[in-house]
Amino acid sequence: MKAVYIVDPGGPEALQVREVEDPVPGPGEVLIDVVAAGINRADVQQRRGFYPPPPGASEVPGLEVSGRISGFGSDVVKPFAAGDKVVALLAGGGYAQKVTVPAEQVLRVPEGVDLVTAASLPETAATVYSNLFMTAQLQPGELVLVHGATGGIGTMAVQMAKAFGARVAATAGTEEKVSTARAFLGVDIAINYREQDFVEAVRDASGGRGADVILDVVGAKYLDKNVEALAPYGRLVIIGLQGGAKGELNIGLLLNKRAAIIGTALRPRPVEEKGVIMSAVREHVWPLVTDGSIKALVDRTFPLGEVQKAHEYFDSGEHVGKVLLTM
């Protein structure tokens, strides 16, 4: 099969397509013939040498795929059959024509979604649902601030929060993206972070109270301002480090707000935890995808052989929604 490897950490040129042996499913695993794979920020960080795969995971990048089941290891307990159309959440290995994955991390494609588009769903849906609802306990009527409104995580977070009855403030870096967030995604408070102070914008929109939940992909660069933007008893959930890993925290302000800062990562979690999250996605998110409340948003697709071009486009930040590789 063909699979993508990272020759040396660096830019998109570090990605190389190779011919390798097909993977063999182990106990509890299924083999998937991959149709499409999602590109995520974690893949870029791995390409740059900053986010190695967890112990035992494939060195091939890629955290989510769609495809058809083509084989089984021993002891698979989920009721799958060969040929089932599925999506899978991975610890690695997605940029390949075949992949093995624990059955707990596999779901059937939601009704009404084509198999290529479906690759945009598993990682974003699992990340957003686990962080906004399982971790931050976002409630209907609360205000959530989402940084990066038009990326893969951002578009899913905005739609999911709205579908569950929350008010949504979101940041974006251009007026075009701000307009998209407002008109297409239904953001209540759309903020151009290059021209507006998001702390003031959130306070103005909430009568001075602030955001009940903040979903942050930036990290250190926004730490101080995020705490300022929190409401009393607010919850800041940090899921990315695009703006650095080390920041200065005003603990006094955090204490005065009785607020919480939570850092999470999906990739290194054990299979059992990922299985619980995927089951929750199937129960709570898939019905919203099926009825159209949440749309799978794909910006562009690239064939596997153009993986370097795909990463160049992803790095440009021009995309709205997901960028996919097709096999």
C-alpha positions as CSV (number, residue, x, y, z in Angstrom):
1,M,0.0,0.0,0.0
2,K,1.0,3.7,-0.2
3,A,1.5,5.6,3.0
4,V,3.0,9.0,3.9
5,Y,6.2,9.3,6.0
6,I,8.0,12.3,7.5
7,V,11.6,12.2,6.1
8,D,12.9,15.0,8.4
9,P,11.0,17.4,10.6
10,G,10.1,20.6,8.7
11,G,7.8,22.0,6.1
12,P,5.4,20.2,3.7
13,E,8.4,19.0,1.7
14,A,9.2,16.6,4.6
15,L,6.2,14.5,3.6
16,Q,7.0,11.5,1.3
17,V,4.7,8.9,-0.1
18,R,6.2,5.3,0.1
19,E,5.2,1.8,-0.8
20,V,5.0,-0.3,2.4
21,E,3.5,-3.6,3.6
22,D,-0.2,-3.7,4.4
23,P,-0.9,-3.6,8.1
24,V,-2.3,-6.7,9.9
25,P,-5.1,-6.2,12.5
26,G,-4.3,-7.4,16.0
27,P,-6.6,-8.5,18.7
28,G,-9.7,-6.2,18.9
29,E,-8.7,-4.3,15.8
30,V,-10.4,-3.9,12.4
31,L,-8.7,-3.3,9.0
32,I,-10.1,-0.4,7.0
33,D,-9.5,0.3,3.3
34,V,-9.2,4.1,3.6
35,V,-11.2,6.3,1.2
36,A,-10.2,9.7,2.7
37,A,-8.2,11.1,5.7
38,G,-8.6,14.4,7.5
39,I,-5.7,16.8,7.9
40,N,-5.4,18.3,11.4
41,R,-3.2,20.7,13.2
42,A,-1.6,17.8,15.1
43,D,-0.4,16.4,11.8
44,V,1.4,19.7,11.1
45,Q,2.9,19.7,14.6
46,Q,4.1,16.1,14.0
47,R,5.6,17.1,10.6
48,R,7.5,19.9,12.3
49,G,8.9,17.5,15.0
50,F,6.9,18.9,17.9
51,Y,4.2,16.2,18.4
52,P,5.5,12.6,18.1
53,P,3.0,9.7,18.0
54,P,2.2,8.0,21.3
55,P,4.2,4.9,22.2
56,G,3.1,2.0,20.0
57,A,1.2,4.2,17.4
58,S,2.1,4.3,13.7
59,E,4.6,6.9,12.7
60,V,2.5,7.7,9.7
61,P,0.5,10.9,10.4
62,G,-3.2,11.1,10.3
63,L,-5.8,11.0,13.1
64,E,-9.0,10.3,11.3
65,V,-10.2,8.4,8.3
66,S,-13.3,7.2,6.4
67,G,-13.4,3.9,4.5
68,R,-14.7,0.4,4.4
69,I,-14.0,-2.5,6.8
70,S,-12.0,-5.2,5.0
71,G,-10.7,-7.4,7.8
72,F,-10.8,-8.3,11.5
73,G,-8.3,-9.3,14.1
74,S,-9.4,-11.7,16.9
75,D,-11.7,-10.8,19.7
76,V,-13.6,-8.0,17.9
77,V,-16.8,-7.6,19.8
78,K,-18.5,-4.7,17.9
79,P,-21.0,-6.0,15.3
80,F,-19.2,-4.9,12.2
81,A,-19.2,-6.7,8.8
82,A,-16.8,-6.6,5.9
83,G,-17.8,-3.7,3.6
84,D,-19.3,-1.6,6.3
85,K,-18.8,2.2,5.6
86,V,-17.1,3.6,8.7
87,V,-15.1,6.4,10.2
88,A,-12.3,6.0,12.7
89,L,-10.5,8.0,15.3
90,L,-6.7,7.1,15.2
91,A,-3.6,7.7,17.2
92,G,-1.8,7.7,13.9
93,G,-1.6,6.0,10.5
94,G,-4.4,7.8,8.6
95,Y,-2.3,9.0,5.6
96,A,-2.4,5.6,4.1
97,Q,-4.5,3.3,1.9
98,K,-5.1,0.9,4.8
99,V,-5.1,1.3,8.5
100,T,-5.8,-0.9,11.6
101,V,-7.6,0.6,14.5
102,P,-9.3,-0.7,17.7
103,A,-12.9,-1.4,17.0
104,E,-14.0,0.8,19.9
105,Q,-12.7,3.8,17.9
106,V,-14.8,3.0,14.8
107,L,-18.3,4.2,14.0
108,R,-20.6,3.7,11.0
109,V,-20.9,6.7,8.8
110,P,-23.9,8.9,9.8
111,E,-26.8,8.7,7.4
112,G,-26.8,11.2,4.6
113,V,-23.0,11.8,4.6
114,D,-20.9,10.6,1.7
115,L,-17.9,8.5,2.4
116,V,-15.3,11.1,1.4
117,T,-16.9,13.9,3.4
118,A,-17.3,11.6,6.4
119,A,-13.5,11.7,6.9
120,S,-14.0,15.3,8.2
121,L,-16.0,14.2,11.2
122,P,-14.4,11.7,13.7
123,E,-11.5,13.7,15.1
124,T,-13.3,17.1,15.2
125,A,-16.6,15.6,16.6
126,A,-14.7,13.6,19.3
127,T,-12.5,16.6,20.2
128,V,-15.3,19.1,20.5
129,Y,-17.9,16.9,22.2
130,S,-15.4,15.5,24.8
131,N,-14.1,19.0,25.6
132,L,-17.2,21.2,25.5
133,F,-19.7,18.8,27.0
134,M,-17.9,15.9,28.8
135,T,-15.1,18.1,30.3
136,A,-16.4,21.7,30.4
137,Q,-20.1,20.7,31.0
138,L,-21.4,23.5,28.7
139,Q,-25.0,24.1,29.4
140,P,-27.9,25.6,27.2
141,G,-27.9,29.3,27.5
142,E,-24.3,29.6,28.5
143,L,-21.8,31.7,26.5
144,V,-18.9,29.8,24.9
145,L,-16.0,31.5,23.2
146,V,-14.4,29.5,20.4
147,H,-11.0,30.6,19.0
148,G,-10.4,29.9,15.3
149,A,-14.0,29.9,14.2
150,T,-13.5,28.7,10.6
151,G,-11.0,25.9,11.1
152,G,-12.0,22.2,11.4
153,I,-12.3,22.3,15.1
154,G,-13.9,25.8,15.1
155,T,-16.6,25.1,12.6
156,M,-17.6,21.9,14.5
157,A,-17.5,23.6,17.9
158,V,-19.7,26.5,16.7
159,Q,-22.2,24.2,15.2
160,M,-22.3,21.8,18.0
161,A,-22.6,24.5,20.7
162,K,-25.4,26.2,18.8
163,A,-27.2,22.8,18.3
164,F,-27.1,22.2,22.1
165,G,-28.5,25.7,22.9
166,A,-25.5,27.7,23.9
167,R,-24.7,31.2,22.8
168,V,-21.5,31.4,20.7
169,A,-18.8,34.0,20.4
170,A,-15.9,33.2,18.0
171,T,-12.7,34.7,16.7
172,A,-11.3,34.8,13.2
173,G,-8.5,36.6,11.5
174,T,-10.1,38.3,8.5
175,E,-13.3,40.1,7.8
176,E,-14.2,37.5,5.2
177,K,-13.9,34.7,7.8
178,V,-15.8,36.8,10.4
179,S,-18.6,37.2,7.9
180,T,-18.6,33.5,7.2
181,A,-18.7,32.7,10.9
182,R,-21.7,35.0,11.4
183,A,-23.7,34.3,8.2
184,F,-23.0,30.6,7.6
185,L,-22.2,29.2,11.0
186,G,-24.6,31.3,13.0
187,V,-22.1,32.8,15.4
188,D,-23.8,35.2,17.8
189,I,-20.7,37.4,18.4
190,A,-18.1,37.3,15.6
191,I,-14.8,38.9,16.5
192,N,-11.9,39.9,14.2
193,Y,-9.0,39.3,16.6
194,R,-6.7,41.4,14.4
195,E,-8.9,44.5,14.9
196,Q,-10.8,43.9,18.1
197,D,-9.9,43.0,21.7
198,F,-11.8,39.8,22.2
199,V,-11.9,40.3,25.9
200,E,-13.8,43.6,25.5
201,A,-16.0,42.2,22.8
202,V,-17.1,39.2,25.0
203,R,-17.7,41.5,28.0
204,D,-19.7,43.9,25.9
205,A,-21.9,41.1,24.6
206,S,-22.4,39.6,28.0
207,G,-23.2,42.6,30.1
208,G,-19.7,42.6,31.6
209,R,-20.0,39.0,32.7
210,G,-17.7,37.1,30.3
211,A,-17.6,33.7,28.7
212,D,-18.8,30.6,30.7
213,V,-16.6,28.3,28.6
214,I,-13.6,29.1,26.3
215,L,-12.3,26.5,23.8
216,D,-8.7,27.5,23.0
217,V,-6.3,26.2,20.4
218,V,-3.8,29.0,20.9
219,G,-2.3,28.3,24.3
220,A,0.3,30.5,25.9
221,K,-0.3,33.6,23.8
222,Y,-3.9,33.9,24.9
223,L,-3.6,32.5,28.5
224,D,-3.8,35.9,30.3
225,K,-6.5,37.3,28.0
226,N,-8.6,34.1,28.2
227,V,-8.6,34.3,32.0
228,E,-9.7,38.0,31.7
229,A,-12.5,36.9,29.4
230,L,-13.9,34.2,31.7
231,A,-17.1,34.7,33.6
232,P,-17.3,33.7,37.3
233,Y,-17.0,29.9,37.6
234,G,-15.9,29.9,33.9
235,R,-14.0,27.0,32.4
236,L,-11.0,27.5,30.1
237,V,-10.2,24.4,28.1
238,I,-6.9,24.5,26.3
239,I,-6.6,21.9,23.4
240,G,-3.8,23.4,21.3
241,L,-0.5,25.3,21.5
242,Q,-0.4,27.3,18.3
243,G,0.7,30.4,20.3
244,G,3.3,28.6,22.5
245,A,3.5,26.3,25.5
246,K,4.6,28.5,28.3
247,G,2.7,31.5,29.6
248,E,2.2,33.7,32.7
249,L,-0.9,33.1,34.8
250,N,-2.6,35.7,37.0
251,I,-3.6,33.2,39.7
252,G,-5.2,36.0,41.8
253,L,-7.7,36.7,39.0
254,L,-8.4,33.0,38.5
255,L,-9.1,32.7,42.2
256,N,-11.4,35.7,42.3
257,K,-13.4,34.2,39.4
258,R,-13.5,30.8,41.0
259,A,-12.6,29.6,37.5
260,A,-10.9,26.5,36.1
261,I,-8.2,25.9,33.5
262,I,-8.2,22.5,32.0
263,G,-5.7,21.1,29.5
264,T,-6.6,18.1,27.4
265,A,-5.4,16.1,24.5
266,L,-7.3,13.4,22.6
267,R,-4.5,11.5,20.8
268,P,-2.7,10.0,23.8
269,R,-5.8,8.8,25.6
270,P,-6.2,5.1,26.2
271,V,-8.4,3.0,23.9
272,E,-11.1,2.7,26.6
273,E,-11.4,6.4,27.0
274,K,-11.6,7.0,23.2
275,G,-14.2,4.3,23.0
276,V,-16.4,6.1,25.6
277,I,-16.0,9.3,23.6
278,M,-16.9,7.7,20.3
279,S,-19.9,6.1,21.8
280,A,-21.0,9.5,23.1
281,V,-20.5,11.0,19.6
282,R,-22.6,8.3,18.1
283,E,-25.4,8.9,20.6
284,H,-25.4,12.7,20.8
285,V,-23.7,14.1,17.7
286,W,-24.6,11.7,14.8
287,P,-28.3,12.4,15.1
288,L,-27.5,16.1,14.7
289,V,-25.4,15.4,11.6
290,T,-28.2,13.3,10.1
291,D,-30.9,15.9,10.6
292,G,-28.6,18.7,9.2
293,S,-28.2,20.6,12.5
294,I,-24.4,20.0,12.1
295,K,-22.9,19.9,8.7
296,A,-19.6,18.3,7.7
297,L,-17.7,21.1,6.1
298,V,-15.0,20.2,3.6
299,D,-13.0,23.0,2.0
300,R,-10.8,21.1,-0.4
301,T,-9.6,17.6,-1.1
302,F,-6.2,16.5,-2.5
303,P,-5.1,13.1,-3.7
304,L,-2.6,11.3,-1.5
305,G,0.2,11.9,-4.0
306,E,-0.3,15.7,-3.5
307,V,0.1,15.5,0.3
308,Q,2.7,18.3,0.2
309,K,0.3,20.6,-1.7
310,A,-2.4,19.7,0.8
311,H,-0.2,20.7,3.7
312,E,0.9,23.9,2.0
313,Y,-2.7,24.9,1.6
314,F,-3.5,23.9,5.2
315,D,-0.5,26.0,6.4
316,S,-1.8,29.0,4.5
317,G,-4.8,29.2,6.8
318,E,-7.1,30.0,3.9
319,H,-9.4,27.0,4.4
320,V,-12.9,27.1,6.0
321,G,-13.6,23.7,7.4
322,K,-11.6,20.6,6.7
323,V,-8.9,19.7,4.2
324,L,-8.9,16.0,3.2
325,L,-6.6,13.5,1.4
326,T,-8.3,11.0,-0.9
327,M,-6.8,7.6,-1.6
